[in-house]
Amino acid sequence: RDFQDLSSGINAEYGESSSPLASIPEVSTNAAHKFGFLNRSSQSISRRRSIRPWKRRLAVLDNNNLSIFKVETVESLIPINSIIDIQSDSKRSYGKHVIVVQTDDNKEHFLQANSEEDMKEWIHMLESLNCSD
C-alpha cells in the first residue's frame, strides 16, 4: 500500500478539510517505512492500572520516530532510540492484535493493529529500526 492509497482512504474517513495528513511534512511521508491506522492507549509502568480508552490514530514510522497523529496535530512521538522493548500481547490481555512498546521513560504504549498480519509488520519494522541505532 502506498501513500496515495492511504491518503485517499484517510481523506474519505476524515474529509478533506480535517485530514490529519495536512500536518505531516511531505519529507516525513516519503521517508516513512510504514504508516496506517492503529488504535492507541498507554499507561505508566509503575501504576499498573487498567489502560486508558482506545483511540483510533494515524501512525507514521520513519527512521527516527513513531509518530501518532490526531487530526492535524502530533498526539504522541515515540523516539525510536527510546524504545527498550517491543512485543505482541500474546495473552490478549488488552485485545486482539495489540503491540506493547515500552520506552525508557517507564511508559508502555499500546498500539492495536487491524489484523494479525498488520501487527506483525509493525513489530518487524519497529524492531528493525530499533536494532539499527
C-alpha positions in Angstrom: 0.0 0.0 0.0 1.5 3.3 -1.0 1.0 6.8 0.4 -1.6 7.8 -2.4 -3.8 4.8 -1.4 -3.6 5.7 2.3 -4.2 9.4 1.7 -7.4 8.7 -0.3 -8.7 6.4 2.5 -7.8 9.0 5.2 -9.4 11.9 3.3 -12.5 9.8 2.8 -12.7 8.9 6.5 -11.9 12.4 7.9 -13.0 14.6 5.0 -10.6 16.8 3.0 -10.7 19.7 5.4 -9.9 17.9 8.6 -7.5 15.2 7.3 -4.5 14.5 9.6 -2.3 14.3 6.5 -2.3 18.1 6.3 0.0 18.2 9.4 2.5 15.6 8.1 5.5 17.1 6.2 6.0 15.7 2.7 9.5 14.6 3.6 8.2 12.6 6.5 5.7 10.6 4.4 8.2 10.0 1.7 10.7 8.6 4.2 8.1 6.6 6.1 8.8 2.9 6.5 5.3 2.2 7.5 2.1 4.2 8.0 -1.5 3.4 8.7 -4.2 3.5 11.3 -3.7 2.0 14.8 -5.8 2.2 17.9 -3.7 3.7 20.7 -3.6 3.7 24.5 -0.9 4.0 27.2 -0.1 3.6 30.8 2.7 4.3 33.2 4.5 1.0 34.1 4.8 2.0 37.7 1.0 2.5 38.1 -0.2 -0.8 36.5 -3.8 0.2 36.4 -6.2 -0.5 33.6 -5.1 1.2 30.4 -6.8 4.3 29.1 -9.5 4.0 26.4 -8.5 3.2 22.9 -8.4 6.0 20.3 -8.0 5.5 16.5 -5.0 7.4 15.3 -2.8 7.7 12.2 0.7 6.3 12.8 3.8 7.1 10.7 7.1 5.2 11.3 10.3 6.7 10.0 14.0 6.2 10.8 13.8 8.3 14.0 10.3 8.2 15.4 6.9 6.5 15.6 4.6 9.5 15.3 1.0 9.1 16.4 -1.3 11.7 14.8 -4.6 13.1 16.0 -6.5 15.3 13.5 -3.9 17.8 12.3 -1.6 17.5 15.4 1.0 15.1 16.6 -0.5 13.4 19.7 2.5 11.3 20.6 6.0 11.0 19.4 8.0 7.9 20.4 11.7 8.3 19.5 13.0 5.0 18.1 16.1 5.2 20.3 13.9 5.4 23.5 12.3 2.0 22.8 13.6 -0.7 25.1 11.1 -3.5 24.4 8.6 -4.4 21.6 6.2 -7.3 21.9 2.8 -8.5 21.0 0.2 -9.0 23.7 0.1 -12.8 23.1 -2.2 -13.3 26.1 -4.7 -10.8 24.6 -4.9 -9.0 27.9 -5.6 -5.8 26.1 -7.4 -7.1 23.0 -6.6 -8.6 19.6 -3.5 -7.6 17.6 -2.0 -5.4 20.3 1.6 -4.3 20.2 3.2 -3.2 23.6 6.0 -0.7 23.2 8.0 0.0 26.3 10.1 3.2 26.5 13.0 4.3 28.7 10.7 6.8 30.4 8.8 3.9 32.1 5.8 4.1 29.8 4.0 1.4 27.9 2.3 2.4 24.7 -0.4 0.0 23.4 -1.0 0.0 19.7 -3.7 -2.1 18.2 -3.4 -3.1 14.6 -6.3 -4.0 12.3 -5.1 -7.6 11.7 -2.5 -10.2 12.8 -0.5 -9.6 9.6 -0.5 -5.8 10.2 0.6 -6.2 13.8 3.5 -8.4 12.7 4.5 -5.9 10.0 4.6 -3.0 12.6 6.6 -5.1 15.1 9.1 -6.1 12.3 9.6 -2.5 11.2 9.9 -1.2 14.8 12.4 -3.9 15.7 14.5 -3.5 12.5 14.7 0.3 13.1 15.4 -0.1 16.8 18.2 -2.5 16.2 19.9 -0.3 13.5 20.6 2.5 16.0 
